[in-house]
């Protein structure tokens, strides 16, 4: 137990209103993908009062294009990352604290009971776009560092607090730009919503689009045309078999087995017309160490094509829309154990390190930055990207205390 634990918990108790007000100011800033600067302005003004050095920079696509996880086609004018360095005396272990400032778009506004940028508090919850994913976690990271500074808890290792842009739309370039700029540490924490369960792995996820061509005609004389939906079906059936095979043979102690899911089919112009095209979109997941899943998926399409004369002459077009790679850090390493210990001390329960069912920037810190990486944050990922998104305020306050305690133990 750190000698500061009493002071940390008293401080969090006494500053609840201030902390909620800061979270509200972040939610009230519209930071839908591309507009992150609204939130970074709020963020920077809070950091100006703290003893840290600020590095404010836009990701540079020219520098990032050398990484195979780089996402092409994104523009970063007025979309800065902000990294605040809190210097330690150099005798201890360093730490990266990472979160993304962008949110998804709110969808249909009528479905929101409270306006998405009002940050309404009701029944112990704060509602708003990005409240759960992930402004509560992001705010808590800064507030934990503010606490460390106010209580004068000495730092031995450097702490790098990163508020990054562009995680949601394909993802990753903001964090990738921090790594490329030289920010690495002995450990990293990403504050995505995990209901405060520490996680040291996540699945990989590939989104795909396959476009099948047919030939339209009146369907009463279908022999004169080609039905693109019927041409797609053998491939779709193969995918179901491939999913069953993956699920029966691929397991990971922290992660769910891989899935393949067809999520949209866009085809046809009417009930009595053969569809001239059929565009299938979906995604599949894969476990750490199973990169061959991508070629196995492609092979199924090639086999379906080889068995059909029309498809052989009119090959479907396969596009991968994104590939978020998986990662796994050793849950028995000193960093995960430090986090697990913090959780047991602050939350008073034993919660073993688990795995995250979806992708996050953690993979970049772990795979490219070579850092042991933990995902841990307030809020439930099931509330993310939904109308009436909210975060439980109790969990938000607990996360500030928990982060401060973990940072003090690791870098202090
Ligand atoms: Zn997120």
Boltz pocket constraint, residues with backbone or C-beta under 6 A from the ligand:
constraints:
  - pocket:
      binder: B
      contacts: [[A, 100], [A, 133], [A, 134], [A, 167], [A, 192]]
      max_distance: 6.0
